[in-house]
Amino acid sequence: MADPTESTEKMEIARRLVEGEYITLRLYVAGTSHHSARAVELVKRMCADCLPGRYRLDIVDLYLEPSLAQRDQIVALPTLIKTSPLPTARVVGDMSDRNRVLAGLGIVVE
């Protein structure tokens, strides 16, 4: 039997996506190197601080899923892509400058 809370949560996410309030991000990294782990930590912290309850973050390890690099034309790591709302945007490289990352993705924090 389906959990009604889960269904309500999915409906809320769908509503926010339609209204442009929900941001979907995909972070590409390579394995568990220091640079990859730092990028994951920084992006997770940025999302939690700046977009609480308004984001979905997918982390893709290209060592485990190399075929996904072609889908988003990944040429350097780490790469963070905003897939929705449109337009898509990407930031490549150092994720430590939160303002640069948000601006590069076209995300305005209220």
N, CA, C and O atoms as a GROMACS GRO file, in nm:
protein
  440
    1MET      N    1   0.084  -0.118   0.000
    1MET     CA    2   0.000   0.000   0.000
    1MET      C    3   0.089   0.124   0.000
    1MET      O    4   0.185   0.131   0.076
    2ALA      N    5   0.057   0.221  -0.085
    2ALA     CA    6   0.136   0.343  -0.098
    2ALA      C    7   0.119   0.433   0.024
    2ALA      O    8   0.010   0.442   0.082
    3ASP      N    9   0.227   0.498   0.060
    3ASP     CA   10   0.227   0.592   0.171
    3ASP      C   11   0.165   0.724   0.123
    3ASP      O   12   0.218   0.786   0.031
    4PRO      N   13   0.052   0.769   0.183
    4PRO     CA   14  -0.012   0.893   0.138
    4PRO      C   15   0.077   1.015   0.156
    4PRO      O   16   0.064   1.112   0.081
    5THR      N   17   0.165   1.013   0.254
    5THR     CA   18   0.257   1.125   0.275
    5THR      C   19   0.352   1.138   0.157
    5THR      O   20   0.381   1.248   0.112
    6GLU      N   21   0.401   1.024   0.108
    6GLU     CA   22   0.493   1.024  -0.006
    6GLU      C   23   0.423   1.079  -0.130
    6GLU      O   24   0.483   1.156  -0.206
    7SER      N   25   0.300   1.040  -0.152
    7SER     CA   26   0.223   1.088  -0.266
    7SER      C   27   0.201   1.239  -0.258
    7SER      O   28   0.214   1.309  -0.358
    8THR      N   29   0.168   1.288  -0.140
    8THR     CA   30   0.149   1.432  -0.120
    8THR      C   31   0.278   1.507  -0.145
    8THR      O   32   0.278   1.614  -0.204
    9GLU      N   33   0.389   1.451  -0.100
    9GLU     CA   34   0.520   1.512  -0.119
    9GLU      C   35   0.553   1.521  -0.268
    9GLU      O   36   0.603   1.624  -0.314
   10LYS      N   37   0.527   1.414  -0.343
   10LYS     CA   38   0.553   1.413  -0.488
   10LYS      C   39   0.466   1.516  -0.560
   10LYS      O   40   0.511   1.581  -0.654
   11MET      N   41   0.342   1.530  -0.516
   11MET     CA   42   0.253   1.629  -0.577
   11MET      C   43   0.303   1.770  -0.549
   11MET      O   44   0.295   1.856  -0.637
   12GLU      N   45   0.355   1.795  -0.431
   12GLU     CA   46   0.408   1.926  -0.396
   12GLU      C   47   0.532   1.958  -0.480
   12GLU      O   48   0.548   2.071  -0.527
   13ILE      N   49   0.617   1.860  -0.499
   13ILE     CA   50   0.735   1.880  -0.583
   13ILE      C   51   0.693   1.909  -0.726
   13ILE      O   52   0.749   1.998  -0.790
   14ALA      N   53   0.595   1.835  -0.777
   14ALA     CA   54   0.546   1.859  -0.913
   14ALA      C   55   0.489   1.999  -0.926
   14ALA      O   56   0.514   2.067  -1.026
   15ARG      N   57   0.414   2.043  -0.828
   15ARG     CA   58   0.356   2.179  -0.831
   15ARG      C   59   0.467   2.284  -0.833
   15ARG      O   60   0.462   2.380  -0.909
   16ARG      N   61   0.567   2.264  -0.749
   16ARG     CA   62   0.677   2.360  -0.743
   16ARG      C   63   0.757   2.363  -0.873
   16ARG      O   64   0.803   2.468  -0.916
   17LEU      N   65   0.773   2.246  -0.936
   17LEU     CA   66   0.842   2.242  -1.065
   17LEU      C   67   0.765   2.322  -1.169
   17LEU      O   68   0.824   2.401  -1.244
   18VAL      N   69   0.634   2.302  -1.174
   18VAL     CA   70   0.550   2.373  -1.270
   18VAL      C   71   0.556   2.523  -1.245
   18VAL      O   72   0.562   2.602  -1.340
   19GLU      N   73   0.556   2.563  -1.121
   19GLU     CA   74   0.557   2.705  -1.086
   19GLU      C   75   0.697   2.765  -1.084
   19GLU      O   76   0.714   2.883  -1.054
   20GLY      N   77   0.799   2.685  -1.115
   20GLY     CA   78   0.935   2.735  -1.120
   20GLY      C   79   0.997   2.761  -0.985
   20GLY      O   80   1.099   2.830  -0.976
   21GLU      N   81   0.940   2.707  -0.879
   21GLU     CA   82   0.993   2.729  -0.745
   21GLU      C   83   1.093   2.621  -0.705
   21GLU      O   84   1.170   2.641  -0.610
   22TYR      N   85   1.094   2.510  -0.774
   22TYR     CA   86   1.176   2.395  -0.737
   22TYR      C   87   1.291   2.385  -0.834
   22TYR      O   88   1.270   2.388  -0.955
   23ILE      N   89   1.412   2.372  -0.785
   23ILE     CA   90   1.531   2.371  -0.868
   23ILE      C   91   1.590   2.231  -0.868
   23ILE      O   92   1.612   2.172  -0.762
   24THR      N   93   1.616   2.180  -0.986
   24THR     CA   94   1.677   2.048  -1.000
   24THR      C   95   1.821   2.066  -1.047
   24THR      O   96   1.847   2.131  -1.148
   25LEU      N   97   1.913   2.006  -0.972
   25LEU     CA   98   2.056   2.018  -1.000
   25LEU      C   99   2.117   1.880  -1.017
   25LEU      O  100   2.071   1.782  -0.957
   26ARG      N  101   2.220   1.874  -1.100
   26ARG     CA  102   2.296   1.749  -1.118
   26ARG      C  103   2.444   1.782  -1.106
   26ARG      O  104   2.496   1.865  -1.182
   27LEU      N  105   2.512   1.718  -1.012
   27LEU     CA  106   2.655   1.740  -0.991
   27LEU      C  107   2.732   1.619  -1.041
   27LEU      O  108   2.711   1.507  -0.995
   28TYR      N  109   2.821   1.644  -1.136
   28TYR     CA  110   2.907   1.538  -1.189
   28TYR      C  111   3.042   1.544  -1.120
   28TYR      O  112   3.105   1.650  -1.114
   29VAL      N  113   3.087   1.430  -1.066
   29VAL     CA  114   3.216   1.418  -1.001
   29VAL      C  115   3.284   1.291  -1.050
   29VAL      O  116   3.224   1.211  -1.123
   30ALA      N  117   3.410   1.272  -1.009
   30ALA     CA  118   3.485   1.153  -1.047
   30ALA      C  119   3.536   1.083  -0.922
   30ALA      O  120   3.638   1.122  -0.865
   31GLY      N  121   3.465   0.981  -0.881
   31GLY     CA  122   3.509   0.901  -0.768
   31GLY      C  123   3.505   0.973  -0.636
   31GLY      O  124   3.424   1.064  -0.615
   32THR      N  125   3.593   0.931  -0.547
   32THR     CA  126   3.595   0.986  -0.410
   32THR      C  127   3.721   1.067  -0.385
   32THR      O  128   3.769   1.076  -0.271
   33SER      N  129   3.774   1.126  -0.490
   33SER     CA  130   3.894   1.209  -0.473
   33SER      C  131   3.863   1.326  -0.380
   33SER      O  132   3.747   1.357  -0.353
   34HIS      N  133   3.967   1.390  -0.333
   34HIS     CA  134   3.951   1.508  -0.245
   34HIS      C  135   3.868   1.616  -0.316
   34HIS      O  136   3.779   1.675  -0.255
   35HIS      N  137   3.897   1.641  -0.443
   35HIS     CA  138   3.825   1.745  -0.518
   35HIS      C  139   3.677   1.710  -0.533
   35HIS      O  140   3.590   1.797  -0.519
   36SER      N  141   3.648   1.585  -0.561
   36SER     CA  142   3.508   1.542  -0.576
   36SER      C  143   3.434   1.551  -0.444
   36SER      O  144   3.322   1.602  -0.438
   37ALA      N  145   3.496   1.502  -0.338
   37ALA     CA  146   3.431   1.505  -0.206
   37ALA      C  147   3.406   1.649  -0.162
   37ALA      O  148   3.302   1.679  -0.105
   38ARG      N  149   3.500   1.737  -0.189
   38ARG     CA  150   3.484   1.879  -0.152
   38ARG      C  151   3.371   1.943  -0.232
   38ARG      O  152   3.292   2.019  -0.177
   39ALA      N  153   3.363   1.913  -0.361
   39ALA     CA  154   3.255   1.968  -0.445
   39ALA      C  155   3.120   1.921  -0.393
   39ALA      O  156   3.026   2.001  -0.384
   40VAL      N  157   3.108   1.794  -0.360
   40VAL     CA  158   2.981   1.741  -0.307
   40VAL      C  159   2.945   1.812  -0.178
   40VAL      O  160   2.831   1.854  -0.160
   41GLU      N  161   3.041   1.826  -0.089
   41GLU     CA  162   3.016   1.891   0.040
   41GLU      C  163   2.972   2.037   0.020
   41GLU      O  164   2.875   2.082   0.081
   42LEU      N  165   3.043   2.110  -0.064
   42LEU     CA  166   3.012   2.252  -0.087
   42LEU      C  167   2.875   2.271  -0.151
   42LEU      O  168   2.799   2.359  -0.111
   43VAL      N  169   2.842   2.189  -0.250
   43VAL     CA  170   2.714   2.203  -0.318
   43VAL      C  171   2.599   2.164  -0.226
   43VAL      O  172   2.496   2.230  -0.224
   44LYS      N  173   2.616   2.057  -0.149
   44LYS     CA  174   2.512   2.018  -0.054
   44LYS      C  175   2.488   2.129   0.048
   44LYS      O  176   2.373   2.161   0.080
   45ARG      N  177   2.595   2.188   0.099
   45ARG     CA  178   2.582   2.295   0.197
   45ARG      C  179   2.516   2.419   0.136
   45ARG      O  180   2.430   2.481   0.199
   46MET      N  181   2.554   2.453   0.014
   46MET     CA  182   2.494   2.567  -0.055
   46MET      C  183   2.344   2.546  -0.072
   46MET      O  184   2.265   2.636  -0.046
   47CYS      N  185   2.306   2.427  -0.116
   47CYS     CA  186   2.164   2.397  -0.136
   47CYS      C  187   2.087   2.404  -0.004
   47CYS      O  188   1.979   2.464   0.002
   48ALA      N  189   2.142   2.344   0.099
   48ALA     CA  190   2.074   2.343   0.229
   48ALA      C  191   2.059   2.484   0.284
   48ALA      O  192   1.956   2.517   0.343
   49ASP      N  193   2.160   2.568   0.266
   49ASP     CA  194   2.157   2.704   0.320
   49ASP      C  195   2.073   2.799   0.236
   49ASP      O  196   1.998   2.881   0.290
   50CYS      N  197   2.084   2.789   0.104
   50CYS     CA  198   2.023   2.888   0.014
   50CYS      C  199   1.892   2.844  -0.048
   50CYS      O  200   1.812   2.929  -0.090
   51LEU      N  201   1.867   2.715  -0.054
   51LEU     CA  202   1.748   2.664  -0.122
   51LEU      C  203   1.672   2.561  -0.037
   51LEU      O  204   1.628   2.460  -0.091
   52PRO      N  205   1.656   2.585   0.092
   52PRO     CA  206   1.593   2.481   0.176
   52PRO      C  207   1.453   2.446   0.128
   52PRO      O  208   1.367   2.533   0.114
   53GLY      N  209   1.431   2.318   0.104
   53GLY     CA  210   1.300   2.271   0.060
   53GLY      C  211   1.265   2.306  -0.083
   53GLY      O  212   1.151   2.284  -0.126
   54ARG      N  213   1.362   2.360  -0.160
   54ARG     CA  214   1.333   2.404  -0.296
   54ARG      C  215   1.422   2.337  -0.400
   54ARG      O  216   1.431   2.385  -0.513
   55TYR      N  217   1.489   2.229  -0.365
   55TYR     CA  218   1.583   2.172  -0.460
   55TYR      C  219   1.584   2.020  -0.456
   55TYR      O  220   1.543   1.956  -0.359
   56ARG      N  221   1.635   1.966  -0.567
   56ARG     CA  222   1.668   1.825  -0.575
   56ARG      C  223   1.809   1.821  -0.632
   56ARG      O  224   1.837   1.884  -0.734
   57LEU      N  225   1.897   1.748  -0.566
   57LEU     CA  226   2.035   1.736  -0.609
   57LEU      C  227   2.066   1.591  -0.639
   57LEU      O  228   2.057   1.504  -0.552
   58ASP      N  229   2.104   1.564  -0.763
   58ASP     CA  230   2.149   1.432  -0.804
   58ASP      C  231   2.300   1.438  -0.820
   58ASP      O  232   2.353   1.528  -0.885
   59ILE      N  233   2.369   1.342  -0.761
   59ILE     CA  234   2.515   1.337  -0.772
   59ILE      C  235   2.550   1.218  -0.860
   59ILE      O  236   2.510   1.104  -0.832
   60VAL      N  237   2.625   1.246  -0.966
   60VAL     CA  238   2.662   1.143  -1.062
   60VAL      C  239   2.812   1.122  -1.056
   60VAL      O  240   2.889   1.215  -1.083
   61ASP      N  241   2.853   1.001  -1.022
   61ASP     CA  242   2.995   0.964  -1.020
   61ASP      C  243   3.027   0.903  -1.156
   61ASP      O  244   2.980   0.794  -1.189
   62LEU      N  245   3.107   0.974  -1.235
   62LEU     CA  246   3.135   0.926  -1.370
   62LEU      C  247   3.224   0.803  -1.372
   62LEU      O  248   3.233   0.736  -1.476
   63TYR      N  249   3.289   0.771  -1.262
   63TYR     CA  250   3.360   0.643  -1.255
   63TYR      C  251   3.261   0.528  -1.255
   63TYR      O  252   3.289   0.422  -1.310
   64LEU      N  253   3.146   0.549  -1.194
   64LEU     CA  254   3.044   0.444  -1.186
   64LEU      C  255   2.948   0.446  -1.305
   64LEU      O  256   2.896   0.342  -1.344
   65GLU      N  257   2.926   0.565  -1.362
   65GLU     CA  258   2.832   0.580  -1.473
   65GLU      C  259   2.891   0.666  -1.585
   65GLU      O  260   2.842   0.775  -1.612
   66PRO      N  261   2.997   0.616  -1.651
   66PRO     CA  262   3.066   0.698  -1.751
   66PRO      C  263   2.980   0.735  -1.872
   66PRO      O  264   3.004   0.838  -1.936
   67SER      N  265   2.881   0.655  -1.903
   67SER     CA  266   2.797   0.684  -2.020
   67SER      C  267   2.714   0.811  -2.002
   67SER      O  268   2.669   0.869  -2.101
   68LEU      N  269   2.693   0.854  -1.877
   68LEU     CA  270   2.614   0.974  -1.853
   68LEU      C  271   2.688   1.103  -1.890
   68LEU      O  272   2.625   1.208  -1.904
   69ALA      N  273   2.819   1.096  -1.905
   69ALA     CA  274   2.896   1.215  -1.942
   69ALA      C  275   2.855   1.267  -2.079
   69ALA      O  276   2.850   1.388  -2.101
   70GLN      N  277   2.825   1.178  -2.169
   70GLN     CA  278   2.787   1.219  -2.305
   70GLN      C  279   2.651   1.289  -2.305
   70GLN      O  280   2.632   1.384  -2.380
   71ARG      N  281   2.558   1.244  -2.223
   71ARG     CA  282   2.423   1.301  -2.219
   71ARG      C  283   2.427   1.451  -2.194
   71ARG      O  284   2.357   1.528  -2.260
   72ASP      N  285   2.508   1.493  -2.098
   72ASP     CA  286   2.516   1.635  -2.063
   72ASP      C  287   2.644   1.701  -2.114
   72ASP      O  288   2.678   1.812  -2.073
   73GLN      N  289   2.715   1.634  -2.203
   73GLN     CA  290   2.836   1.686  -2.265
   73GLN      C  291   2.936   1.736  -2.160
   73GLN      O  292   2.980   1.851  -2.163
   74ILE      N  293   2.971   1.649  -2.069
   74ILE     CA  294   3.064   1.681  -1.962
   74ILE      C  295   3.206   1.668  -2.015
   74ILE      O  296   3.245   1.563  -2.066
   75VAL      N  297   3.284   1.777  -2.003
   75VAL     CA  298   3.422   1.775  -2.049
   75VAL      C  299   3.522   1.803  -1.937
   75VAL      O  300   3.641   1.781  -1.954
   76ALA      N  301   3.473   1.851  -1.822
   76ALA     CA  302   3.560   1.878  -1.706
   76ALA      C  303   3.481   1.852  -1.579
   76ALA      O  304   3.358   1.858  -1.578
   77LEU      N  305   3.554   1.823  -1.472
   77LEU     CA  306   3.489   1.793  -1.344
   77LEU      C  307   3.548   1.878  -1.234
   77LEU      O  308   3.665   1.916  -1.242
   78PRO      N  309   3.472   1.909  -1.132
   78PRO     CA  310   3.330   1.883  -1.119
   78PRO      C  311   3.248   1.978  -1.207
   78PRO      O  312   3.293   2.088  -1.240
   79THR      N  313   3.129   1.935  -1.246
   79THR     CA  314   3.036   2.016  -1.321
   79THR      C  315   2.900   2.010  -1.252
   79THR      O  316   2.850   1.902  -1.222
   80LEU      N  317   2.842   2.127  -1.227
   80LEU     CA  318   2.710   2.137  -1.167
   80LEU      C  319   2.615   2.194  -1.271
   80LEU      O  320   2.641   2.301  -1.326
   81ILE      N  321   2.506   2.124  -1.297
   81ILE     CA  322   2.410   2.166  -1.399
   81ILE      C  323   2.274   2.189  -1.335
   81ILE      O  324   2.225   2.105  -1.259
   82LYS      N  325   2.213   2.302  -1.367
   82LYS     CA  326   2.074   2.328  -1.329
   82LYS      C  327   1.990   2.281  -1.446
   82LYS      O  328   1.998   2.337  -1.555
   83THR      N  329   1.907   2.177  -1.424
   83THR     CA  330   1.827   2.122  -1.532
   83THR      C  331   1.686   2.179  -1.536
   83THR      O  332   1.621   2.178  -1.640
   84SER      N  333   1.638   2.227  -1.422
   84SER     CA  334   1.509   2.294  -1.420
   84SER      C  335   1.505   2.389  -1.302
   84SER      O  336   1.569   2.363  -1.200
   85PRO      N  337   1.433   2.497  -1.315
   85PRO     CA  338   1.356   2.537  -1.432
   85PRO      C  339   1.450   2.583  -1.544
   85PRO      O  340   1.567   2.613  -1.522
   86LEU      N  341   1.395   2.588  -1.664
   86LEU     CA  342   1.471   2.633  -1.779
   86LEU      C  343   1.499   2.782  -1.766
   86LEU      O  344   1.422   2.851  -1.699
   87PRO      N  345   1.602   2.832  -1.826
   87PRO     CA  346   1.700   2.764  -1.910
   87PRO      C  347   1.801   2.687  -1.825
   87PRO      O  348   1.827   2.720  -1.709
   88THR      N  349   1.857   2.584  -1.886
   88THR     CA  350   1.961   2.509  -1.816
   88THR      C  351   2.085   2.597  -1.805
   88THR      O  352   2.105   2.689  -1.884
   89ALA      N  353   2.166   2.568  -1.706
   89ALA     CA  354   2.290   2.642  -1.685
   89ALA      C  355   2.389   2.549  -1.620
   89ALA      O  356   2.351   2.449  -1.559
   90ARG      N  357   2.517   2.582  -1.632
   90ARG     CA  358   2.620   2.497  -1.572
   90ARG      C  359   2.736   2.579  -1.516
   90ARG      O  360   2.767   2.688  -1.564
   91VAL      N  361   2.797   2.523  -1.414
   91VAL     CA  362   2.918   2.579  -1.354
   91VAL      C  363   3.020   2.466  -1.352
   91VAL      O  364   2.990   2.355  -1.310
   92VAL      N  365   3.141   2.497  -1.396
   92VAL     CA  366   3.247   2.397  -1.404
   92VAL      C  367   3.362   2.440  -1.314
   92VAL      O  368   3.399   2.557  -1.311
   93GLY      N  369   3.417   2.344  -1.241
   93GLY     CA  370   3.536   2.371  -1.161
   93GLY      C  371   3.506   2.396  -1.015
   93GLY      O  372   3.419   2.332  -0.956
   94ASP      N  373   3.578   2.488  -0.958
   94ASP     CA  374   3.573   2.516  -0.815
   94ASP      C  375   3.434   2.561  -0.772
   94ASP      O  376   3.376   2.653  -0.831
   95MET      N  377   3.380   2.497  -0.670
   95MET     CA  378   3.245   2.529  -0.620
   95MET      C  379   3.251   2.608  -0.489
   95MET      O  380   3.149   2.622  -0.422
   96SER      N  381   3.370   2.658  -0.451
   96SER     CA  382   3.384   2.722  -0.321
   96SER      C  383   3.326   2.863  -0.314
   96SER      O  384   3.292   2.910  -0.206
   97ASP      N  385   3.313   2.931  -0.427
   97ASP     CA  386   3.257   3.066  -0.427
   97ASP      C  387   3.106   3.055  -0.451
   97ASP      O  388   3.060   3.051  -0.565
   98ARG      N  389   3.032   3.050  -0.343
   98ARG     CA  390   2.886   3.029  -0.347
   98ARG      C  391   2.816   3.131  -0.436
   98ARG      O  392   2.728   3.094  -0.514
   99ASN      N  393   2.853   3.257  -0.426
   99ASN     CA  394   2.788   3.361  -0.508
   99ASN      C  395   2.814   3.339  -0.656
   99ASN      O  396   2.724   3.359  -0.738
  100ARG      N  397   2.936   3.298  -0.692
  100ARG     CA  398   2.968   3.270  -0.833
  100ARG      C  399   2.888   3.151  -0.884
  100ARG      O  400   2.839   3.153  -0.997
  101VAL      N  401   2.875   3.048  -0.801
  101VAL     CA  402   2.801   2.929  -0.841
  101VAL      C  403   2.653   2.963  -0.863
  101VAL      O  404   2.595   2.928  -0.965
  102LEU      N  405   2.593   3.032  -0.766
  102LEU     CA  406   2.452   3.071  -0.779
  102LEU      C  407   2.429   3.160  -0.901
  102LEU      O  408   2.334   3.140  -0.976
  103ALA      N  409   2.516   3.259  -0.920
  103ALA     CA  410   2.503   3.348  -1.035
  103ALA      C  411   2.520   3.273  -1.166
  103ALA      O  412   2.447   3.297  -1.262
  104GLY      N  413   2.617   3.182  -1.169
  104GLY     CA  414   2.640   3.102  -1.290
  104GLY      C  415   2.522   3.015  -1.327
  104GLY      O  416   2.499   2.986  -1.445
  105LEU      N  417   2.446   2.974  -1.227
  105LEU     CA  418   2.328   2.890  -1.251
  105LEU      C  419   2.203   2.974  -1.273
  105LEU      O  420   2.097   2.921  -1.307
  106GLY      N  421   2.216   3.105  -1.254
  106GLY     CA  422   2.100   3.192  -1.269
  106GLY      C  423   1.999   3.180  -1.156
  106GLY      O  424   1.879   3.200  -1.175
  107ILE      N  425   2.049   3.146  -1.038
  107ILE     CA  426   1.962   3.126  -0.921
  107ILE      C  427   1.968   3.250  -0.834
  107ILE      O  428   2.075   3.292  -0.790
  108VAL      N  429   1.852   3.308  -0.811
  108VAL     CA  430   1.842   3.425  -0.724
  108VAL      C  431   1.789   3.377  -0.589
  108VAL      O  432   1.685   3.312  -0.581
  109VAL      N  433   1.863   3.410  -0.484
  109VAL     CA  434   1.823   3.370  -0.349
  109VAL      C  435   1.759   3.491  -0.283
  109VAL      O  436   1.815   3.600  -0.279
  110GLU      N  437   1.638   3.467  -0.230
  110GLU     CA  438   1.566   3.576  -0.166
  110GLU      C  439   1.613   3.597  -0.025
  110GLU      O  440   1.563   3.686   0.044
   0.00000   0.00000   0.00000
